[in-house]
Amino acid sequence: MAPQTVFWKTNRAGPIRKVIMTKDGVRTEPVAMMYEYVGYVKSESTPGLVYHTVVRITVDRMGKASLAGYTCECKGFTFDKMCKHIKALYNAVERDARNRAQKDLKDIAETEQLMDKARSATFNLEL
């Protein structure tokens, strides 16, 4: 039986950007989103014990999620680095991260298009 996630929340989120050099200058483009989730996972071996666990997940534009960083306060993490609490939290939040990334990347692209239109309109007014 896998450990049960008691509670989790999104702690931080932000885009990962690629820098593109053009003849007009430098611009950036979002290529993925990173989310940090903080959760509390019940211990299987010790009833009543709950471990504080953190996972950082990146989701690219194709919807592929990957584990970018993690930490847990259990003894298994101290020695093995990847414990079952991290896996349990990752499995609990992966779908949420994919859904958020799809929406966030779309919103960022729309916002950048609007900003580009506003910049070009301002530039045309100055001429």
Backbone as a chain_set.jsonl record, in Angstrom:
{"seq": "MAPQTVFWKTNRAGPIRKVIMTKDGVRTEPVAMMYEYVGYVKSESTPGLVYHTVVRITVDRMGKASLAGYTCECKGFTFDKMCKHIKALYNAVERDARNRAQKDLKDIAETEQLMDKARSATFNLEL", "coords": {"N": [[0.838, -1.185, 0.0], [0.569, 2.197, -0.839], [1.882, 5.28, 0.548], [-0.335, 7.707, 1.987], [-1.369, 10.854, 0.843], [-1.971, 13.589, 2.801], [-2.484, 16.365, 2.715], [-1.978, 18.986, 0.376], [-0.536, 21.824, -1.285], [-0.065, 24.436, -3.72], [2.932, 26.072, -3.764], [4.76, 27.813, -5.086], [4.986, 29.201, -8.416], [6.039, 29.48, -11.825], [7.195, 30.656, -15.068], [9.51, 28.979, -17.273], [11.909, 30.276, -19.3], [13.039, 30.703, -22.699], [15.735, 32.25, -24.28], [15.825, 34.258, -27.116], [17.651, 35.358, -29.833], [17.204, 37.954, -32.054], [17.149, 39.896, -35.14], [16.024, 42.258, -34.444], [16.497, 42.487, -31.785], [16.612, 41.152, -28.466], [14.472, 38.594, -27.309], [12.224, 36.816, -25.156], [10.808, 33.578, -24.638], [8.257, 31.587, -23.31], [8.875, 28.252, -22.377], [8.292, 26.217, -20.683], [6.607, 25.407, -17.596], [7.148, 25.806, -14.101], [6.336, 24.337, -11.044], [5.963, 24.406, -7.538], [5.147, 22.198, -5.057], [3.901, 21.738, -1.826], [3.491, 19.312, 0.593], [1.89, 17.061, 2.939], [2.537, 13.876, 3.973], [1.313, 10.8, 5.047], [2.895, 8.483, 7.246], [3.598, 5.062, 6.625], [4.704, 3.135, 8.272], [4.781, 4.186, 10.875], [2.109, 4.889, 12.714], [0.149, 7.856, 12.746], [2.257, 9.599, 12.284], [3.386, 12.196, 10.221], [4.907, 13.306, 7.267], [6.656, 16.166, 6.123], [6.803, 17.178, 2.875], [8.274, 18.225, -0.193], [7.911, 18.919, -3.614], [9.184, 19.795, -6.823], [7.95, 20.472, -9.927], [8.31, 20.371, -13.438], [6.616, 21.297, -16.38], [6.381, 20.876, -19.762], [5.549, 22.434, -22.979], [4.332, 20.422, -24.406], [3.04, 18.971, -22.544], [4.439, 17.205, -20.982], [5.403, 16.086, -17.894], [7.923, 16.467, -15.42], [10.076, 15.619, -12.705], [11.709, 18.07, -10.996], [12.958, 18.808, -8.656], [13.191, 17.906, -5.173], [12.314, 17.216, -1.727], [12.272, 15.704, 1.51], [11.414, 15.031, 4.909], [11.952, 12.561, 5.995], [13.764, 9.583, 7.142], [14.494, 7.899, 5.081], [14.835, 9.588, 2.863], [17.125, 10.918, 3.628], [19.122, 9.003, 3.277], [18.617, 7.591, 0.836], [17.652, 9.43, -0.969], [15.433, 9.397, -2.838], [12.386, 8.93, -1.742], [9.422, 7.073, -0.748], [7.482, 8.87, 0.01], [7.9, 11.184, -1.444], [7.358, 10.198, -4.007], [4.654, 9.595, -3.652], [3.507, 12.148, -3.209], [4.193, 13.379, -5.636], [2.727, 11.796, -7.461], [0.183, 12.504, -6.608], [-0.061, 15.208, -7.302], [0.618, 15.558, -9.961], [-1.27, 15.591, -12.149], [-2.651, 17.956, -11.576], [-0.573, 19.812, -11.949], [-0.064, 19.511, -14.713], [-2.519, 20.376, -15.832], [-2.618, 23.032, -14.882], [-0.311, 24.088, -16.108], [-0.902, 23.948, -18.837], [-2.981, 25.832, -19.039], [-1.679, 28.13, -17.957], [0.548, 28.553, -19.699], [-0.804, 29.125, -22.044], [-2.149, 31.481, -21.293], [0.064, 33.169, -20.825], [1.165, 33.34, -23.397], [-0.949, 34.641, -24.772], [-1.011, 37.084, -23.367], [1.538, 38.11, -23.977], [1.266, 38.466, -26.735], [-0.665, 40.502, -26.788], [0.806, 42.511, -25.518], [2.849, 42.898, -27.399], [1.338, 43.927, -29.534], [0.479, 46.312, -28.347], [2.938, 47.597, -27.972], [3.753, 47.947, -30.649], [1.718, 49.608, -31.549], [2.163, 51.877, -29.969], [4.696, 52.549, -30.881], [4.091, 53.249, -33.531], [2.553, 55.523, -33.073], [4.443, 57.288, -32.141], [5.932, 57.875, -34.385]], "CA": [[0.0, 0.0, 0.0], [1.352, 3.429, -0.947], [1.555, 6.285, 1.552], [-1.462, 8.57, 1.635], [-1.14, 12.284, 0.956], [-2.99, 14.185, 3.652], [-2.766, 17.737, 2.315], [-0.957, 19.602, -0.453], [-0.874, 23.119, -1.877], [0.948, 25.012, -4.599], [3.681, 27.081, -3.038], [5.257, 28.79, -6.06], [4.86, 28.823, -9.822], [6.642, 30.45, -12.72], [7.601, 30.131, -16.373], [10.907, 28.8, -17.658], [11.944, 30.979, -20.585], [14.141, 30.525, -23.639], [16.156, 33.54, -24.829], [15.947, 34.188, -28.573], [18.303, 36.531, -30.423], [16.675, 38.3, -33.37], [17.802, 41.099, -35.658], [15.418, 43.407, -33.765], [16.922, 42.502, -30.388], [16.468, 39.904, -27.71], [13.152, 38.356, -26.743], [12.131, 35.546, -24.443], [9.611, 32.809, -24.943], [8.084, 30.541, -22.293], [8.946, 26.896, -22.925], [7.768, 25.289, -19.68], [6.201, 26.0, -16.321], [7.629, 25.082, -12.931], [5.464, 24.46, -9.883], [6.441, 23.793, -6.306], [4.045, 21.723, -4.225], [4.232, 21.36, -0.463], [2.475, 18.373, 1.044], [2.095, 16.261, 4.138], [2.272, 12.491, 3.596], [1.263, 9.912, 6.207], [3.851, 7.382, 7.318], [2.993, 3.731, 6.664], [5.27, 2.335, 9.351], [4.495, 4.783, 12.176], [0.785, 5.52, 12.697], [0.064, 9.206, 13.302], [3.392, 10.415, 11.856], [3.176, 12.818, 8.909], [6.155, 13.9, 6.778], [6.617, 17.379, 5.298], [7.436, 16.823, 1.61], [8.212, 19.272, -1.219], [8.334, 18.508, -4.957], [9.151, 20.809, -7.88], [7.606, 19.79, -11.174], [8.282, 21.176, -14.649], [5.727, 20.781, -17.42], [6.675, 21.573, -21.007], [4.378, 22.762, -23.802], [3.705, 19.184, -24.878], [2.336, 18.359, -21.417], [5.287, 16.227, -20.307], [5.788, 16.515, -16.553], [9.107, 15.812, -14.873], [10.442, 16.018, -11.352], [12.886, 18.931, -11.08], [13.596, 18.869, -7.345], [12.345, 17.337, -4.129], [12.876, 17.05, -0.397], [11.378, 15.082, 2.488], [12.078, 15.006, 6.207], [12.06, 11.187, 6.507], [15.108, 8.994, 7.152], [14.745, 7.333, 3.758], [15.35, 10.652, 1.995], [18.484, 11.218, 4.075], [20.061, 8.012, 2.758], [18.354, 7.161, -0.54], [17.28, 10.626, -1.737], [14.086, 9.31, -3.42], [11.592, 8.108, -0.833], [8.052, 6.818, -1.195], [6.651, 10.051, 0.297], [8.064, 12.061, -2.613], [6.611, 9.578, -5.1], [3.223, 9.724, -3.365], [3.108, 13.536, -3.454], [4.295, 13.61, -7.08], [1.567, 11.166, -8.1], [-1.028, 13.227, -6.22], [-0.136, 16.563, -7.865], [1.039, 15.609, -11.366], [-2.382, 16.004, -13.009], [-2.891, 19.376, -11.315], [0.504, 20.574, -12.589], [-0.283, 19.498, -16.167], [-3.667, 21.24, -16.138], [-2.222, 24.423, -14.641], [0.678, 24.51, -17.107], [-1.592, 24.153, -20.105], [-3.683, 27.112, -18.934], [-0.734, 29.227, -17.725], [1.321, 28.824, -20.912], [-1.717, 29.776, -22.99], [-2.35, 32.851, -20.806], [1.297, 33.937, -21.042], [1.276, 33.602, -24.839], [-1.937, 35.667, -25.113], [-0.567, 38.351, -22.776], [2.677, 38.606, -24.749], [0.754, 38.954, -28.015], [-1.289, 41.8, -26.524], [1.871, 43.483, -25.238], [3.51, 43.198, -28.677], [0.438, 44.83, -30.271], [0.509, 47.617, -27.684], [4.233, 48.206, -28.273], [3.784, 48.39, -32.046], [0.808, 50.756, -31.653], [2.86, 53.013, -29.359], [5.776, 52.911, -31.787], [3.489, 53.919, -34.682], [2.109, 56.848, -32.646], [5.618, 58.144, -31.974], [6.414, 58.279, -35.703]], "C": [[0.885, 1.251, 0.0], [0.961, 4.402, 0.16], [0.438, 7.205, 1.059], [-1.094, 10.03, 1.855], [-2.293, 12.9, 1.725], [-3.437, 15.543, 3.113], [-1.644, 18.196, 1.398], [-1.465, 20.936, -0.974], [0.265, 23.57, -2.781], [1.626, 26.141, -3.851], [4.151, 28.196, -3.968], [5.036, 28.274, -7.468], [5.53, 29.893, -10.669], [7.074, 29.831, -14.028], [9.115, 29.937, -16.472], [10.991, 29.34, -19.076], [13.198, 30.649, -21.387], [14.455, 31.904, -24.212], [16.415, 33.369, -26.318], [16.566, 35.491, -29.076], [17.712, 36.752, -31.811], [17.397, 39.542, -33.871], [17.224, 42.368, -35.023], [15.844, 43.503, -32.31], [16.746, 41.132, -29.747], [15.04, 39.794, -27.209], [13.172, 37.017, -26.034], [10.806, 34.886, -24.772], [9.453, 31.72, -23.875], [8.097, 29.157, -22.946], [8.39, 25.855, -21.951], [7.331, 26.079, -18.45], [6.785, 25.15, -15.201], [6.705, 25.387, -11.768], [6.121, 23.786, -8.697], [5.224, 23.452, -5.459], [4.588, 21.31, -2.866], [3.119, 20.454, 0.023], [2.861, 17.679, 2.323], [1.63, 14.847, 3.825], [2.344, 11.626, 4.85], [2.317, 8.824, 6.112], [3.091, 6.061, 7.352], [3.439, 2.951, 7.899], [4.947, 2.867, 10.745], [3.143, 5.49, 12.124], [0.809, 6.899, 13.378], [1.198, 10.126, 12.89], [3.14, 10.916, 10.431], [4.47, 13.517, 8.504], [5.881, 15.107, 5.886], [7.44, 17.086, 4.036], [7.246, 17.952, 0.606], [8.671, 18.673, -2.539], [8.23, 19.708, -5.897], [8.979, 20.076, -9.194], [7.677, 20.784, -12.321], [7.369, 20.486, -15.656], [6.009, 21.579, -18.683], [5.399, 21.804, -21.812], [3.647, 21.543, -24.317], [2.954, 18.463, -23.761], [3.146, 17.311, -20.678], [5.746, 16.794, -18.964], [7.039, 15.769, -16.115], [9.451, 16.418, -13.521], [11.739, 16.809, -11.411], [13.642, 19.004, -9.759], [12.645, 18.349, -6.291], [13.088, 17.288, -2.807], [11.813, 16.442, 0.519], [12.136, 15.006, 3.806], [12.226, 13.595, 6.783], [13.509, 10.688, 6.45], [15.465, 8.413, 5.787], [15.313, 8.362, 2.807], [16.798, 10.961, 2.346], [19.498, 10.267, 3.432], [19.868, 7.69, 1.28], [18.026, 8.298, -1.49], [15.897, 10.558, -2.389], [13.273, 8.363, -2.541], [10.166, 7.949, -1.365], [7.125, 7.996, -0.919], [6.713, 11.039, -0.871], [7.266, 11.506, -3.788], [5.108, 9.735, -4.9], [2.735, 11.146, -3.635], [3.158, 13.847, -4.945], [3.085, 13.016, -7.805], [0.276, 11.913, -7.796], [-1.173, 14.559, -6.956], [0.193, 16.645, -9.353], [-0.076, 16.098, -12.297], [-2.68, 17.49, -12.826], [-1.835, 20.23, -12.02], [0.317, 20.626, -14.104], [-1.423, 20.427, -16.568], [-3.323, 22.709, -15.961], [-1.274, 24.922, -15.732], [0.029, 24.788, -18.442], [-2.283, 25.519, -20.111], [-2.702, 28.283, -18.815], [0.075, 29.571, -18.969], [0.464, 29.515, -21.964], [-1.942, 31.235, -22.59], [-1.126, 33.721, -21.048], [1.439, 34.291, -22.519], [0.297, 34.69, -25.27], [-1.517, 37.033, -24.589], [0.586, 38.946, -23.577], [2.248, 39.11, -26.121], [0.11, 40.324, -27.85], [-0.237, 42.874, -26.256], [2.618, 43.858, -26.509], [2.665, 44.156, -29.517], [0.471, 46.23, -29.673], [1.823, 48.332, -27.98], [4.271, 48.736, -29.701], [2.852, 49.579, -32.251], [1.468, 52.002, -31.079], [3.973, 53.487, -30.279], [5.217, 53.668, -32.988], [3.006, 55.318, -34.313], [3.271, 57.817, -32.535], [6.149, 58.631, -33.312], [5.58, 59.402, -36.186]], "O": [[1.845, 1.335, 0.767], [-0.164, 4.355, 0.658], [0.296, 7.442, -0.14], [-0.576, 10.402, 2.908], [-3.454, 12.75, 1.345], [-4.632, 15.832, 3.063], [-0.485, 17.839, 1.609], [-2.671, 21.153, -1.09], [1.408, 23.141, -2.626], [0.966, 27.058, -3.362], [3.966, 29.377, -3.676], [4.913, 27.07, -7.691], [5.586, 31.061, -10.286], [7.296, 28.623, -14.104], [9.89, 30.648, -15.832], [10.238, 28.918, -19.954], [14.26, 30.36, -20.835], [13.545, 32.643, -24.588], [17.129, 32.457, -26.735], [16.073, 36.581, -28.786], [17.716, 35.847, -32.645], [18.16, 40.169, -33.135], [17.853, 43.425, -35.058], [15.574, 44.513, -31.66], [16.736, 40.102, -30.421], [14.461, 40.773, -26.739], [14.041, 36.183, -26.287], [9.827, 35.54, -25.131], [10.411, 31.01, -23.569], [7.413, 28.924, -23.943], [8.057, 24.741, -22.354], [7.651, 27.258, -18.297], [6.903, 23.931, -15.33], [6.336, 26.538, -11.531], [6.752, 22.738, -8.827], [4.382, 24.306, -5.182], [5.604, 20.622, -2.77], [1.94, 20.781, -0.114], [4.019, 17.706, 2.738], [0.476, 14.634, 3.455], [3.304, 11.702, 5.618], [2.598, 8.308, 5.03], [2.065, 5.945, 8.023], [2.66, 2.206, 8.494], [4.85, 2.091, 11.696], [3.037, 6.575, 11.553], [1.409, 7.075, 14.439], [1.114, 11.332, 13.121], [2.734, 10.154, 9.553], [5.063, 14.24, 9.304], [5.006, 15.081, 5.021], [8.63, 16.783, 4.122], [6.182, 18.568, 0.556], [9.699, 17.998, -2.592], [7.317, 20.526, -5.785], [9.753, 19.18, -9.533], [7.175, 21.903, -12.212], [7.353, 19.26, -15.768], [5.895, 22.805, -18.689], [4.308, 21.423, -21.388], [2.46, 21.621, -24.633], [2.301, 17.45, -24.01], [2.606, 16.597, -19.833], [6.392, 17.84, -18.905], [7.196, 14.583, -16.403], [9.151, 17.579, -13.243], [12.766, 16.277, -11.832], [14.85, 19.24, -9.753], [11.43, 18.349, -6.489], [14.318, 17.314, -2.763], [10.615, 16.644, 0.323], [13.365, 14.925, 3.815], [12.592, 13.449, 7.949], [14.363, 11.289, 5.798], [16.63, 8.44, 5.39], [16.197, 8.038, 2.013], [17.608, 11.235, 1.46], [20.604, 10.679, 3.083], [20.845, 7.532, 0.548], [18.119, 8.131, -2.706], [15.236, 11.592, -2.485], [13.452, 7.146, -2.592], [9.768, 8.618, -2.318], [6.077, 8.108, -1.555], [5.708, 11.649, -1.237], [6.579, 12.253, -4.485], [4.372, 9.978, -5.856], [1.67, 11.333, -4.224], [2.262, 14.509, -5.467], [2.492, 13.667, -8.664], [-0.627, 11.955, -8.631], [-2.294, 14.998, -7.211], [0.057, 17.714, -9.947], [0.173, 16.947, -13.153], [-2.931, 18.202, -13.799], [-2.162, 21.255, -12.619], [0.517, 21.676, -14.715], [-1.304, 21.179, -17.535], [-3.69, 23.541, -16.79], [-1.416, 26.043, -16.221], [0.373, 25.762, -19.11], [-2.177, 26.269, -21.082], [-2.865, 29.303, -19.485], [0.271, 30.748, -19.271], [0.943, 30.386, -22.689], [-1.928, 32.123, -23.443], [-1.256, 34.883, -21.434], [1.795, 35.421, -22.854], [0.661, 35.572, -26.049], [-1.653, 38.034, -25.293], [0.611, 40.15, -23.829], [2.811, 40.084, -26.621], [0.314, 41.21, -28.68], [-0.372, 44.01, -26.711], [2.985, 45.019, -26.684], [3.193, 45.08, -30.135], [0.489, 47.22, -30.404], [1.829, 49.541, -28.213], [4.76, 49.839, -29.945], [3.157, 50.469, -33.045], [1.34, 53.083, -31.655], [4.176, 54.69, -30.442], [5.824, 54.647, -33.423], [3.043, 56.217, -35.153], [3.124, 59.011, -32.796], [6.759, 59.698, -33.375], [5.805, 59.91, -37.284]]}, "num_chains": 1, "name": "protein.A"}
